[in-house]
Amino acid sequence: MVEEQCCLWDPKDADYPKRKIRAKVFGEIAIKIKTQYPLMSCLTGGKTSFTVFL
């Protein structure tokens, strides 16, 4: 998913310096991940609050 979005990782991409666009793209990726992996729905982009049970 991330590799398809050059604005997230390629400094030469025109949208790379645009934080709002990158935040939107990250949000879209997060929705896809949360849909595919419901156990990861507690992840909030740096503000996590979850307990791991092993």
C-alpha positions in Angstrom: 0.0 0.0 0.0 2.6 2.5 1.0 4.9 1.7 -1.9 2.1 2.7 -4.3 1.9 6.2 -2.7 5.1 7.9 -3.8 4.1 11.1 -1.9 4.8 9.3 1.4 8.4 8.3 0.7 9.8 10.0 -2.4 11.1 13.5 -1.7 11.1 14.2 -5.4 7.3 13.7 -5.6 5.4 16.9 -6.0 3.1 16.1 -3.1 5.8 15.0 -0.7 6.1 18.3 1.1 2.3 18.7 1.4 1.6 17.4 4.9 -2.2 17.5 4.5 -2.1 15.3 1.4 0.3 12.8 3.1 -1.9 12.7 6.2 -4.9 12.0 4.1 -3.1 9.2 2.3 -1.9 7.7 5.6 -5.5 7.9 6.9 -6.8 6.0 3.8 -4.1 3.3 4.4 -5.0 3.1 8.0 -8.6 2.5 7.2 -7.6 -0.3 4.8 -5.4 -1.9 7.4 -8.0 -1.7 10.1 -10.5 -3.3 7.8 -8.2 -6.2 6.8 -6.8 -6.6 10.3 -9.5 -5.8 13.0 -7.1 -6.5 15.9 -5.0 -3.5 14.7 -7.9 -1.2 15.1 -6.5 0.2 18.3 -3.6 1.7 16.5 -3.9 5.5 16.3 -0.8 6.7 14.5 1.6 7.1 17.4 -0.9 7.2 20.2 -1.4 3.5 20.9 -3.2 2.1 23.9 -3.5 -1.6 23.8 -2.4 -4.6 25.7 -0.6 -7.5 24.1 -1.6 -10.9 25.5 0.9 -13.7 24.8 
